[in-house]
């Protein structure tokens, strides 16, 4: 896979060209190449399922993707996110359920009749065709007149900043450039939906960030519905209007990035996205919208939403960045513990505090704070505002 | 270092020595005959390009080779395509059907075709018994017989490089073409076939080179009525005892094959095709 081994010189050129593109846009007062709005489709999966023999890759999925939305499908490998994307594209025939585009059933419509753009993992460019011919392919298939093909392909190649490389073959381009060809090819026929299967997975981290920004800009400009598969959670949080998290072929939660991070529906989502502390509460009871229970000597509270407490083990969940070391305020939870470990992460310091009940709390504190200076083995108190925690059910034991 | 190198050299020496003794040296003798027999000079080479008898044989050989190459590479492409992309059961079936004849002696296969194709053979007998034809079709003891037998023999030689070329096609590329709106026929003609063109050229050269030197199959299936160049060389050696002409044609043939070999090396690396 030679072509993915970018050297430094190579990717700095690409990154520069990304920035040139945006700066050129700015010089022209934000006009640049006049953004063309595409039509956007709404997609619905209704009871959609896919089995391979006994293996259920996708179980009865119900999800509506709004027109113009940037939806990210996120999950560990084998979670069903790619299966769902392939079913959307028409490359996999679902075993159960239906797919609808703007209310029209498209379950049995073959891939070549769906009119969706797709960017593949590894791009799947036509190796025997030039950049121009790659981008022109979907237009030629649609029998667009030659003069119009020439114009639209030229515009699109300019839009992704590859005019200087239009005559080259994919093998002569860097990974980032190939990725833009794939994007141009998928968007040139103005599809109502763009499907993206881990388009950044083969790229360097630095290059990735530049291209993510560009992807977001393309989404804004075209207004097309984007369905994006990734296993990179920071990518999902940065790009999406909404994130759908999958596990074992099931949709665990679909919500806006902030909502899914701050108020995950279940333990899997809470643990999958970022880091979190989960504390089992004993004798949990709900009063005035607050759940209160005991953890060893301490009494801890958290807002309880609509979540019922009946009979199930309740977990108090709180993100490491909400914890602090020191005396409790008026409306804080507080537990005592011993500093067990310290890990330097650059901007922040990760502390692990061992509690008398056996749990370990994970905190992140600024590296220059007094808390970061505490020695391993020091006794301390950890506290956090009641409002920053939330209650989850332990679905592992349920 | 030097001593271990010497040891390997001694171990490896027999094969190159054998090749030099059995191929290279006799070839120089053959090359010498072509310019000395019956008298010194380029007379035999001039004969190749002027004598009508030789011309007929050369043109016939060329015609048969071109037809055999076109037919067998086309059929082999269809077989290789199904072998690589077909359902597992079909893949297994193709493996047997390609490999088993591949292991059977060329002589036995030629006689097999003779039994099938001759005037009172299975094909003509059954066609006449159901009344499709009155007279037996001339399927063998002519050019057609040679072409059928050679095509059958050479198809596996084309299947392997073509299958190898098809296996190198990233399945996501035709899939992408489908996602971009292309139907199956268009995907084949604009994506799959162009992507495997080096394999097609490689297979064509391999088949053509084999066909050029074919001896037993055309000798048996044409019944001496459409002599190809290899059989012609044999006749010059053992029947008309014109060793000079036989040697000159051999040299010309070898030059052509070497040129095609060099071309093959250029269009598609040989190790990639068979590997």
HADDOCK unambig.tbl for C-alpha pairs under 7 A between the chains (distance, minus, plus):
assign (segid A and resid 89 and name CA) (segid B and resid 179 and name CA) 6.95 0.50 0.50
assign (segid A and resid 111 and name CA) (segid B and resid 178 and name CA) 6.10 0.50 0.50
assign (segid A and resid 111 and name CA) (segid B and resid 179 and name CA) 5.26 0.50 0.50
assign (segid A and resid 112 and name CA) (segid B and resid 178 and name CA) 4.82 0.50 0.50
assign (segid A and resid 112 and name CA) (segid B and resid 179 and name CA) 5.11 0.50 0.50
assign (segid A and resid 112 and name CA) (segid B and resid 180 and name CA) 6.26 0.50 0.50
assign (segid A and resid 112 and name CA) (segid B and resid 181 and name CA) 3.87 0.50 0.50
assign (segid A and resid 112 and name CA) (segid B and resid 182 and name CA) 5.63 0.50 0.50
assign (segid A and resid 112 and name CA) (segid B and resid 183 and name CA) 6.27 0.50 0.50
assign (segid A and resid 113 and name CA) (segid B and resid 181 and name CA) 6.04 0.50 0.50
assign (segid A and resid 115 and name CA) (segid B and resid 180 and name CA) 6.98 0.50 0.50
assign (segid A and resid 115 and name CA) (segid B and resid 181 and name CA) 6.49 0.50 0.50
assign (segid A and resid 116 and name CA) (segid B and resid 179 and name CA) 6.84 0.50 0.50
assign (segid A and resid 117 and name CA) (segid B and resid 179 and name CA) 6.93 0.50 0.50
assign (segid A and resid 117 and name CA) (segid B and resid 180 and name CA) 6.47 0.50 0.50
assign (segid A and resid 118 and name CA) (segid B and resid 179 and name CA) 6.72 0.50 0.50
assign (segid A and resid 124 and name CA) (segid B and resid 172 and name CA) 5.62 0.50 0.50
assign (segid A and resid 124 and name CA) (segid B and resid 173 and name CA) 4.64 0.50 0.50
assign (segid A and resid 124 and name CA) (segid B and resid 176 and name CA) 6.41 0.50 0.50
assign (segid A and resid 125 and name CA) (segid B and resid 173 and name CA) 6.41 0.50 0.50
assign (segid A and resid 126 and name CA) (segid B and resid 173 and name CA) 6.45 0.50 0.50
assign (segid A and resid 128 and name CA) (segid B and resid 194 and name CA) 6.99 0.50 0.50
assign (segid A and resid 128 and name CA) (segid B and resid 195 and name CA) 6.23 0.50 0.50
assign (segid A and resid 138 and name CA) (segid B and resid 180 and name CA) 5.25 0.50 0.50
assign (segid A and resid 138 and name CA) (segid B and resid 181 and name CA) 6.29 0.50 0.50
assign (segid A and resid 141 and name CA) (segid B and resid 181 and name CA) 6.39 0.50 0.50
assign (segid A and resid 141 and name CA) (segid B and resid 182 and name CA) 5.89 0.50 0.50
